[in-house]
Amino acid sequence: MARFAALIKNNFAKVKNISTIFLFLLPAVIFIISLTMGRYQIGPFEVFKVLLSPIFPSVGDEIPDIARQLILRVRLPRIMAALFIGASYGVTGAGFQAIFKNPLVDSNILGVTSGAGFGAALALLFAGGPLVVQVSAFLFGLLAVFLSFYGSRLYKTSPLLVLTLMGILIGSFFSSMTSLLKYVADPLDTLPAITFWLLGSLTGITWQNLLPLGVIIIPGIIFIWLLRWRLNVLSLGDSEATALGVDPTKMKVAFIIFSTLMTAAAVSVSGVIGWIGLVIPHAGRLIVGPDHKRLIPVSLSLGAAFLMGIDDIARTVLPGEIPLGILTGLIGVPILVLLMRQNRSGW
C-alpha cells in the first residue's frame, strides 16, 4: 500500500513538473502563432526564416518582401509589446495583491491608469504627436501615484488602508478630469481619438515605442523576480516581516515604485487595458498555490500569453480591430468568476 501511495505521489509530481514547463513554454508558442495570424497568412516555417534573415540573409531569399516587412516592422514589435505589457500586468498584479493583502486589487489601485489616461487625453486635446502622448501619459501616471502616496503620509494610522483610499480618490479625480476634457474636445476629431486611446490598443506600435517600454519593464520584472520571496514575508504582516529581518516600509515603497513605472510605461504605449493584473494572479494561485517564488514566474508567463492571445483575437475576428480594453473585460470577468468559484477555500 505504501509503495502504491509513493508511486501515485511520484506520478503526480511528474505531471506537475510537466504542467509547469508547459506554462513557461506557452508564451513562446503563442508568440510564434501570433506572427502567422492576420489578414496576410504566413506559415510558421516562413516566419522562422524571416526571423533568421537579419542574421543569415540568405535564409529568407525566397520569402516575399511584403511578408518580411509585415513580420519585422508590423507584427513583431506589436507582439513583443503585448508580451512585455501582459507580463508586467501579471507580475505587478500579484505583487500588489500581496502587499495590500487583498485579492481584489491590482497595479491600478493607486490611480496610475487614470492619471495616464488624463495625460494622454490632454496631449491629444492639444494635437500632440504619438511621442508627446506617450510621454504625457507616462508622467501623469507617475504624478497620480505620487499624489496618492503623499496624501497617505498625512495620516499615521492604517497606512495601507489610507493609501488605498487615496488611490481611489486620486483615480476618481483624474477620471473626472478626463471626462471634462472629453466634454470640451472636438466631437468630430479629438473626441474619437481620446475615446479610442482610452479603450486600449496596440495599433501602430513600432520599434521606437518598444525601446523605452523594454528599458522600463525588463528591469522592473527582474527586480520583482529576484525579490519575489519577500512578497511571502510582506503578505504575513508588518510585525512578522520585521521579526524576520525585512523592513516592510522600504520593501513596499520599492515594489510600488517599480510597479508604478512598469504600469505607467505600459499604459502610455497601449492605453487602458484592464483585468489582466486581477485575473492572472488568481489563475496562477489556482495552478501553483500562493507561494510567490512560484506565483511570480507563473503570473509573468500567463500574463504575457493572455495579452498576446487577446491581441490576436482583437485583430483577426472582425474586419475592424476590436479595442483590447473591451475584450479583456468581456473575457476576463467570466474567467475571474470561474476562478473564484474553483478557489472557494481562499486566496
C-alpha positions in Angstrom: 0.0 0.0 0.0 2.8 2.4 0.9 4.6 1.5 -2.4 1.4 2.3 -4.3 1.0 5.7 -2.5 4.6 6.5 -3.3 4.0 5.7 -6.9 1.0 7.9 -7.1 2.9 10.7 -5.4 5.8 10.4 -7.9 3.5 10.4 -10.9 1.7 13.4 -9.6 5.0 15.3 -9.1 5.9 14.4 -12.7 2.6 15.7 -14.1 3.0 18.9 -12.0 6.5 19.4 -13.4 5.3 18.9 -17.0 2.4 21.4 -16.5 4.9 23.9 -15.1 7.2 23.5 -18.1 4.2 23.9 -20.4 3.3 27.2 -18.6 6.7 28.6 -19.3 6.7 27.5 -22.9 3.2 28.8 -23.5 4.2 32.4 -24.3 6.8 31.2 -26.9 4.2 29.0 -28.6 1.6 31.8 -28.7 4.4 34.2 -29.9 5.1 32.1 -33.0 1.4 31.5 -33.7 0.7 35.2 -33.4 3.3 36.0 -36.1 1.4 33.8 -38.5 -2.0 35.3 -37.8 -3.5 38.2 -39.7 -5.1 39.2 -42.9 -2.0 38.1 -44.8 -1.4 34.5 -43.9 2.2 33.4 -43.3 3.3 29.9 -42.5 5.4 29.1 -39.4 8.4 28.0 -41.5 8.3 31.3 -43.4 8.2 33.1 -40.0 11.3 31.3 -38.8 13.1 32.1 -42.0 12.2 35.8 -41.7 13.3 35.9 -38.1 16.6 34.4 -39.0 17.1 36.6 -42.1 18.7 39.6 -40.3 21.4 37.2 -39.1 21.6 34.9 -42.1 20.4 37.0 -45.1 20.4 34.0 -47.5 17.8 32.1 -45.4 14.9 34.3 -46.4 15.8 35.0 -50.1 12.6 33.1 -51.3 10.3 34.9 -48.9 8.2 37.7 -50.5 9.3 41.2 -49.4 5.8 42.0 -48.2 5.9 39.1 -45.8 9.3 40.1 -44.5 8.3 43.7 -43.9 5.0 42.7 -42.4 6.7 40.4 -39.8 9.7 42.6 -39.0 8.1 46.0 -39.0 4.4 45.4 -38.0 3.7 42.1 -36.3 7.0 41.6 -34.4 7.1 44.9 -32.4 3.4 44.7 -31.7 3.5 41.1 -30.4 6.6 41.9 -28.3 4.8 44.9 -26.8 1.9 42.6 -25.9 4.3 40.2 -24.3 6.0 42.9 -22.2 2.8 44.6 -21.2 1.0 41.3 -20.3 3.9 40.1 -18.3 4.2 43.4 -16.4 0.5 43.4 -15.5 0.6 39.8 -14.3 3.7 40.4 -12.1 2.6 43.8 -10.7 -0.9 42.5 -10.0 0.4 39.6 -8.0 2.8 41.9 -6.1 0.1 44.5 -5.3 -2.3 41.8 -4.0 0.5 40.5 -1.7 1.4 44.0 -0.4 -2.2 45.1 0.2 -3.2 41.6 1.3 -6.3 42.0 -0.9 -7.2 39.7 -3.8 -9.3 42.4 -5.5 -6.5 45.0 -6.2 -4.0 45.3 -9.0 -1.5 47.9 -10.1 -4.2 50.4 -11.0 -5.3 50.8 -7.4 -3.1 53.9 -6.9 -4.6 55.8 -9.8 -1.8 55.3 -12.3 -4.2 54.3 -15.1 -6.5 57.2 -14.5 -3.6 59.6 -14.4 -2.0 58.2 -17.6 -5.4 58.4 -19.3 -5.7 62.1 -18.4 -2.2 62.8 -19.6 -2.9 61.2 -22.9 -6.2 63.0 -23.3 -4.6 66.3 -22.5 -1.9 65.7 -25.2 -4.5 64.6 -27.8 -6.6 67.7 -27.0 -3.7 69.9 -27.9 -2.9 67.9 -31.1 0.2 66.3 -29.7 2.1 63.7 -31.7 2.4 60.0 -30.7 5.6 60.6 -28.7 4.1 63.6 -26.9 1.0 61.5 -26.0 3.2 58.7 -24.7 5.4 61.0 -22.6 2.4 62.9 -21.2 0.6 59.7 -20.2 3.7 58.3 -18.5 4.4 61.5 -16.5 0.8 61.9 -15.4 0.6 58.3 -14.4 3.6 58.8 -12.1 2.0 62.0 -10.8 -1.2 60.2 -9.8 0.7 57.6 -7.8 2.9 60.3 -6.2 -0.2 62.2 -5.1 -1.7 59.1 -3.7 1.4 58.2 -1.8 1.9 61.8 -0.5 -1.7 62.0 0.6 -1.4 58.8 2.6 1.5 60.1 4.5 -0.7 62.8 6.1 -2.3 60.0 8.2 -0.3 57.9 10.6 -2.8 55.1 11.2 -3.6 52.2 8.9 -1.2 53.3 6.2 -2.2 50.6 3.6 -5.9 51.4 4.1 -5.3 55.1 3.8 -3.1 54.6 0.7 -5.8 52.5 -0.9 -8.4 55.2 -0.2 -6.1 58.0 -1.5 -5.5 55.9 -4.7 -9.2 55.6 -5.2 -9.7 59.3 -4.7 -6.9 60.4 -6.9 -8.0 57.9 -9.6 -11.6 59.3 -9.4 -10.3 62.9 -9.7 -8.2 62.2 -12.8 -11.1 60.2 -14.3 -13.4 63.3 -13.8 -10.7 65.5 -15.4 -10.5 63.2 -18.4 -14.3 63.3 -18.7 -14.1 67.1 -18.7 -11.5 67.1 -21.5 -13.8 64.8 -23.5 -16.7 67.2 -22.9 -14.7 70.2 -24.4 -13.0 68.2 -27.1 -14.0 68.5 -30.8 -16.6 65.8 -31.3 -15.6 65.2 -34.9 -11.8 64.9 -34.5 -10.3 64.9 -31.0 -13.1 63.1 -29.0 -12.9 59.9 -31.1 -9.1 59.9 -30.8 -9.3 60.2 -27.0 -12.1 57.6 -26.7 -10.2 55.1 -28.9 -7.0 55.6 -26.9 -8.7 55.1 -23.6 -10.2 51.8 -24.9 -6.7 50.3 -25.3 -5.0 49.2 -28.5 -1.6 48.1 -29.8 -2.2 49.5 -33.3 0.7 51.4 -34.6 3.3 50.0 -32.3 6.8 50.5 -33.7 10.3 49.7 -32.6 10.5 53.3 -31.4 7.7 52.7 -28.9 9.1 49.3 -27.9 12.5 50.5 -26.9 11.5 52.7 -23.9 8.9 50.1 -22.9 11.5 47.4 -22.7 14.0 49.6 -20.9 11.5 50.2 -18.1 9.6 46.9 -17.9 12.5 44.4 -18.1 14.5 45.8 -15.1 11.2 46.0 -13.2 10.4 42.4 -13.8 14.0 41.4 -12.9 13.7 43.3 -9.6 10.4 41.7 -8.6 11.6 38.2 -9.8 14.8 38.4 -7.7 12.9 39.6 -4.5 9.7 37.6 -5.0 10.3 35.6 -1.9 10.0 38.8 0.2 6.4 39.1 -1.0 5.7 36.0 1.0 7.1 37.8 4.1 5.2 41.1 3.3 1.9 39.2 3.0 2.2 38.0 6.6 2.0 41.5 8.0 4.4 44.2 9.1 5.2 42.8 12.5 6.1 39.3 11.2 8.2 40.9 8.4 10.1 43.0 10.9 10.7 39.9 13.1 12.1 38.1 10.0 14.6 40.9 9.3 12.7 42.6 6.4 12.0 46.3 6.5 8.3 46.3 5.3 8.1 50.0 4.6 11.2 50.1 2.4 10.2 47.0 0.6 6.7 48.2 -0.1 7.9 51.5 -1.4 10.4 49.8 -3.7 7.8 47.4 -5.1 5.3 50.2 -5.6 7.9 52.4 -7.4 9.0 49.7 -9.8 5.4 48.5 -10.3 4.2 52.1 -11.0 7.0 52.7 -13.5 6.1 49.5 -15.3 2.4 50.2 -15.3 2.8 53.8 -16.4 5.0 52.7 -19.3 2.6 50.0 -20.3 -0.4 52.4 -20.3 1.4 55.1 -22.1 2.0 52.8 -25.0 -1.2 50.7 -25.1 -3.8 52.8 -23.5 -6.1 51.4 -20.8 -6.2 47.6 -20.7 -7.8 46.3 -17.5 -8.4 43.0 -15.7 -5.1 41.3 -16.6 -3.4 42.2 -13.3 -6.5 41.0 -11.4 -7.3 37.8 -13.3 -3.8 36.4 -13.9 -2.7 36.1 -10.3 -5.9 34.3 -9.4 -5.2 31.8 -12.2 -1.6 31.4 -11.0 -2.6 30.7 -7.4 -5.1 28.0 -8.6 -2.2 26.3 -10.5 0.8 26.7 -8.2 -0.5 28.0 -4.9 0.2 31.2 -3.0 4.0 30.9 -2.8 5.3 33.9 -4.7 8.5 32.2 -5.5 6.4 30.2 -8.0 3.5 32.5 -8.4 5.5 35.4 -9.8 7.1 33.4 -12.7 3.7 31.8 -13.5 1.9 35.1 -13.4 4.6 36.5 -15.8 4.1 33.7 -18.2 0.3 33.6 -18.1 0.1 37.4 -18.4 2.3 37.5 -21.5 0.4 34.6 -23.1 -3.0 36.1 -22.2 -2.5 39.5 -23.7 -0.8 38.1 -26.9 -3.9 35.8 -27.3 -6.3 38.7 -26.7 -4.5 40.8 -29.2 -4.7 38.0 -31.8 -8.5 37.9 -31.3 -8.7 41.7 -31.5 -7.0 41.9 -34.9 -8.4 38.8 -36.6 -12.0 38.2 -35.6 -13.7 41.2 -37.2 -12.8 43.3 -40.3 -12.1 46.2 -38.0 -9.9 45.9 -34.9 -11.5 45.5 -31.5 -10.1 47.6 -28.7 -8.2 45.5 -26.2 -9.9 47.1 -23.2 -13.3 45.7 -24.4 -12.0 42.2 -24.9 -10.1 41.9 -21.6 -13.3 42.9 -19.8 -15.6 40.6 -21.8 -13.2 37.6 -21.4 -11.6 38.5 -18.1 -14.7 38.8 -16.0 -16.2 35.3 -16.7 -12.7 33.8 -16.2 -12.4 35.6 -12.8 -15.8 34.3 -11.7 -14.9 30.8 -12.7 -11.6 31.0 -10.9 -13.2 32.4 -7.7 -15.7 29.5 -7.9 -12.9 27.0 -8.2 -10.9 28.5 -5.4 -13.5 28.7 -2.7 -11.2 27.8 0.1 -9.5 31.2 0.0 -6.7 33.1 -1.8 
